[in-house]
Amino acid sequence: QVQLVESGGGLVQPGGSLRLSCAASGSIFSINAMGWYRQAPGKQREFVAKTTNGGSTNYADSVKGRFTISRDNAKNTVYLQMNSLKPEDTAVYYCNVASRTVTSRILNSWGQGTQVTVSS
């Protein structure tokens, strides 16, 4: 019912930057929170960052100070600015959106994932 389209992944050298985007569409009346998770090869999915409808943000310790999450409410889009990238940031990054439909149904949706590879 909610479609999340991710983009912005790619291959960068250590110390480089990438900007991920996730655009939400579909049966959305309001969005309570948007966030990013990642899953590295052979590892479990982990939390990266999130932003709430009230504007608060939260980051995993491993990315704090390097990543910045932002949100464009008019476009139902969340971004993840990734600076000072490290090889350990290599993972598939997934967008997550907690939203409500016009009938007050709560939905938790995931994007298709975008690959981020940090390597020299």
C-alpha positions, 0 to 999 in steps of 0.5 A: 500500500505504500511504495518506497523508492530508494536511490543514491547508492554507489561505490565511493572511496573511504572518506567520500560522501553519498546522499541516499533518498527515499520517496514514499507514495501510496496510501499515506495520510501522514508519516510518523517516522522515517528512517534508515537501516543497513545490512552488511554481508553476512551480518544482521540488519541494524539501525542507522538513523531515524527522524520523527514527525516532530522533527527529532532525530536519532543515530546509531553511535557508529554513524553519529557525527558523520551521517545526517538524516533529513526529511522533506515533508511536502515530498514525503521523502527522507534523505541520508547524507553520508560523509566521511564514509568508512569501509565498514559502512558498506551495506545495503541500506533500507528505508523504513517508513511508519505511516498512517492511511486515511482510515487510520491504518498504521503501516510499516513499510520498507524500501527495496534497498540500495547498495553502498560500497566504500572501498579504495 
